[in-house]
Amino acid sequence: MDSSLFSTDTLVALGYMLALGVSLAVLLAIANRFLFVYEDPRIDEVDSALPHANCGACGQAGCRVFAEKLITGEVQPGQCTVNAPANNVAIAEFLGVSLGDQEKRIARLACAGGTHVAYTRAQYEGIHSCRAAALIGGGGKGCTWGCLGMADCADVCDFDAITMDKHGLPVVDAAKCTACGDCVDICPKHLFELHPISHQLWVACKNLHFADAAEAECEVACTACERCATDSPEGLITIRDNLAVIDYSKNSLASKVSIQRCPTGAIVWLDDKGNIEKGLKAKPVIRKQALPIGQA
């Protein structure tokens, strides 16, 4: 065997490599001891019982974060309104904590101006997107606050909770809605809000024009007639910038009385499934076809 393979230089190099390997192993052992972060094994158990929708309805960044905070007692299982009730009960029993509760929230649309009641003054041609259309003269709709109906909200909803009706308006399925807020973020007209289902009194309009000017663009617009405010308990409804505004801190006072004399049906009552009820004095919407574009 060639003795040059075991020359002094080779042996020195091997010695350095061996010393370096041992040193690194010692450093890793020390780091593992002093930098080790303990993770409660219950987190995995709890996480496996969550829906993994990562929708944010519980107020946390995702299901894993929610599981971690369940372990520390910062949140309660019932705060996940998306999970199956039986799973939340199982989590509470596993952790030996109270189930807790959180009222379900859903997305609500502040517009009822479909193509059969709201005028479109200009034909938009371009990318089929509300955000894109809104950049071009507001999208061509007579009511500059109204829904453009190009389904950005439905497209972004990962839970298939939003569909478009035949008049180009989004319809929220209360059973599927997780209150993730994606529709709130994407709507260029800021028409969606997240509300507890107990907020049944709702103003389905954001038009800030007054009286005839509002109705000239949309037949179901709020006209600031103040009848809803007059008929409601004091402070429940006020008129601001020609639009009815509900003070939900007084929600316990809300009733269907507030909607009865609304002449356009802009203020409505919603049940826990999202079904809409208008007042007795609201003029009926008979037209089924879309209004002509550009009609004055």
C-alpha positions in Angstrom: 0.0 0.0 0.0 1.2 3.5 -0.9 2.4 5.1 2.4 1.7 8.5 0.8 -2.0 7.9 1.6 -1.2 8.4 5.3 1.1 11.3 5.0 1.3 13.8 7.8 -0.8 16.3 5.8 -3.6 13.8 5.3 -3.6 12.8 8.9 -3.8 16.4 10.0 -6.7 17.1 7.6 -8.6 14.0 8.9 -7.9 15.2 12.5 -9.3 18.6 11.7 -12.4 17.1 10.1 -13.0 14.8 13.1 -12.6 17.7 15.5 -14.9 19.8 13.5 -17.6 17.1 13.4 -17.3 16.5 17.2 -17.5 20.3 17.8 -20.6 20.7 15.7 -22.3 17.7 17.4 -21.6 19.2 20.8 -22.9 22.7 19.7 -26.1 21.1 18.3 -26.6 19.1 21.5 -26.3 22.3 23.5 -28.6 24.3 21.2 -31.2 21.5 21.3 -31.1 21.6 25.1 -31.3 25.4 25.6 -33.3 26.4 22.5 -35.8 23.5 22.5 -39.4 24.7 22.4 -41.9 22.4 24.0 -45.1 21.8 22.1 -48.0 20.3 23.9 -49.0 17.1 22.2 -52.6 17.9 22.7 -52.3 20.6 20.0 -52.2 17.9 17.3 -55.2 16.1 18.8 -57.3 19.3 18.9 -56.1 20.5 15.5 -57.2 17.2 13.9 -60.8 17.8 15.2 -61.0 21.3 13.6 -62.3 21.8 10.1 -59.0 23.2 8.6 -61.0 25.8 6.7 -58.5 28.4 7.9 -61.3 30.9 7.3 -60.7 33.3 10.2 -64.2 33.2 11.4 -63.0 32.4 14.9 -60.8 35.6 14.9 -57.5 33.6 14.6 -55.1 33.3 11.7 -55.9 29.7 11.1 -57.0 26.4 12.6 -53.5 25.6 14.0 -53.3 28.9 15.8 -56.9 28.4 17.1 -55.8 24.9 18.4 -52.8 26.4 20.2 -55.0 29.0 21.9 -57.5 26.4 22.9 -54.8 24.6 24.8 -53.7 27.8 26.6 -57.4 28.7 27.4 -57.4 31.9 25.4 -60.3 30.8 23.4 -63.2 28.4 23.7 -64.2 25.5 21.3 -67.6 27.1 20.6 -65.9 30.1 19.0 -65.4 28.0 15.9 -68.7 28.4 14.2 -67.6 26.5 11.1 -66.9 23.2 12.9 -69.4 20.5 13.4 -71.1 21.0 16.8 -70.2 17.4 17.8 -66.5 18.1 17.1 -66.6 21.2 19.3 -68.2 19.2 22.1 -65.5 16.5 21.7 -62.8 19.1 22.0 -64.3 20.7 25.1 -64.6 17.3 26.7 -61.0 16.3 25.7 -59.6 19.5 27.2 -62.0 19.6 30.2 -63.2 23.1 29.4 -66.4 24.9 28.8 -67.8 24.7 25.3 -68.4 28.4 25.2 -70.4 30.0 22.4 -70.2 32.6 19.7 -73.0 33.8 17.6 -72.7 32.9 14.0 -71.9 35.8 11.7 -72.7 36.1 8.0 -71.9 38.4 5.2 -74.6 40.9 4.2 -75.0 42.9 1.1 -76.0 46.6 1.3 -77.6 46.7 -2.1 -80.8 45.4 -3.7 -80.3 47.2 -7.0 -80.4 44.4 -9.6 -80.6 45.0 -13.3 -84.4 45.0 -13.2 -84.7 47.9 -10.8 -81.4 49.9 -11.1 -80.3 51.7 -14.2 -77.0 51.2 -16.1 -76.1 54.4 -17.8 -73.1 53.2 -19.8 -72.0 49.9 -21.3 -68.7 48.6 -19.8 -66.4 46.6 -22.0 -63.3 45.1 -20.5 -62.1 42.6 -18.0 -65.1 40.9 -16.4 -64.4 42.1 -12.9 -66.1 44.5 -10.5 -62.7 45.9 -9.5 -61.7 46.5 -13.1 -65.1 48.0 -14.0 -65.1 50.3 -11.0 -61.9 51.9 -12.3 -63.7 53.0 -15.5 -66.2 55.7 -14.6 -67.4 53.7 -11.6 -68.5 50.8 -13.8 -71.4 52.4 -15.7 -74.1 52.0 -13.2 -76.4 54.9 -12.5 -76.0 54.5 -8.7 -72.3 54.9 -8.2 -72.7 53.1 -4.8 -74.4 50.0 -6.3 -73.3 46.5 -7.0 -71.8 46.0 -10.4 -72.8 42.3 -10.5 -69.6 40.8 -12.0 -69.2 38.2 -9.3 -65.8 39.0 -7.8 -67.3 38.1 -4.4 -68.6 34.8 -5.6 -65.3 34.0 -7.3 -63.3 34.7 -4.2 -65.6 32.7 -1.8 -63.9 29.4 -1.1 -67.0 28.0 0.6 -69.5 28.4 -2.4 -71.6 30.6 -0.1 -72.2 33.3 -2.7 -74.1 32.8 -6.0 -75.4 35.4 -8.4 -79.1 35.7 -9.1 -80.7 36.3 -12.4 -80.6 40.1 -11.8 -76.9 40.2 -11.2 -76.9 40.4 -7.5 -74.9 38.3 -5.0 -77.0 36.0 -2.8 -75.4 34.8 0.4 -76.2 31.3 1.6 -76.3 31.7 5.4 -75.7 28.0 6.0 -72.4 28.0 4.1 -71.1 31.4 5.0 -68.2 31.3 7.4 -67.7 35.0 7.8 -64.2 34.8 6.5 -64.4 38.3 5.1 -63.0 37.7 1.6 -66.1 39.2 0.0 -65.8 42.3 2.3 -62.2 42.8 1.1 -62.7 42.3 -2.6 -65.8 44.4 -3.2 -64.7 47.7 -4.7 -68.0 49.4 -3.6 -67.6 48.2 0.0 -71.1 46.7 0.0 -70.5 43.7 2.2 -70.4 43.7 6.0 -70.1 40.8 8.5 -72.9 40.7 11.0 -74.3 38.4 13.7 -77.5 36.7 12.6 -79.3 38.5 15.3 -78.9 41.7 13.4 -82.1 41.1 11.4 -82.9 44.7 10.6 -80.9 45.7 7.6 -80.6 48.6 5.2 -80.1 47.1 1.7 -78.7 50.3 0.2 -75.8 52.7 0.2 -77.1 55.4 -2.2 -76.5 58.8 -0.7 -78.7 60.8 -3.1 -81.9 62.3 -1.7 -85.5 61.4 -2.5 -86.3 61.6 -6.3 -82.6 61.7 -7.2 -82.0 58.3 -5.5 -85.1 56.7 -7.1 -84.1 58.1 -10.5 -81.2 55.6 -10.5 -82.7 52.8 -8.5 -86.3 52.0 -7.7 -85.4 50.3 -4.4 -83.0 52.9 -3.1 -83.3 54.6 0.3 -84.8 58.0 -0.2 -84.1 59.4 3.3 -87.9 59.8 3.9 -87.2 59.2 7.7 -90.3 57.0 8.2 -88.2 54.1 9.5 -86.5 56.5 12.0 -89.9 57.9 13.1 -91.5 54.5 13.6 -88.5 53.0 15.5 -87.4 53.4 19.2 -85.4 56.6 19.6 -81.9 56.3 18.4 -82.2 52.9 16.7 -82.3 54.4 13.2 -81.0 57.8 12.2 -80.6 59.4 8.8 -77.0 60.3 7.9 -76.0 61.7 4.5 -79.5 60.8 3.1 -79.2 57.2 4.2 -80.9 55.2 7.0 -78.3 54.0 9.5 -79.0 51.4 12.2 -77.4 51.6 15.6 -76.8 47.9 16.4 -75.9 48.6 20.0 -79.7 49.0 20.4 -80.4 45.8 18.4 -82.5 44.5 21.2 -85.1 47.2 20.3 -85.3 46.2 16.7 -88.5 44.8 15.2 -90.4 44.6 12.0 -92.2 47.8 12.8 -89.2 49.7 11.4 -89.7 48.3 7.9 -93.5 48.6 7.5 -93.7 52.1 6.0 -90.5 52.1 3.9 -91.9 53.1 0.4 -89.1 51.5 -1.6 -88.4 48.4 0.6 -84.8 49.6 1.1 -84.9 48.7 4.8 -85.7 45.0 5.3 -86.0 42.2 7.9 -83.8 39.1 7.5 -84.4 35.7 9.1 -81.6 33.5 10.2 -81.5 31.9 6.7 -81.1 35.2 5.0 -84.6 35.3 3.6 -85.8 38.9 3.0 -89.0 40.4 4.2 -90.1 43.9 3.1 -92.7 46.1 4.8 -96.4 46.4 3.9 -96.0 49.8 2.2 -93.1 48.8 0.0 -94.1 49.0 -3.6 -94.0 45.6 -5.3 -91.3 44.9 -7.9 -93.1 43.5 -10.9 -90.5 43.9 -13.7 -88.6 40.8 -14.4 -86.5 41.9 -17.3 -83.3 44.1 -17.1 -83.8 47.8 -17.7 -82.4 49.1 -21.0 -78.8 50.3 -20.8 -78.5 54.1 -21.0 -82.2 54.8 -20.6 -82.9 58.1 -19.0 
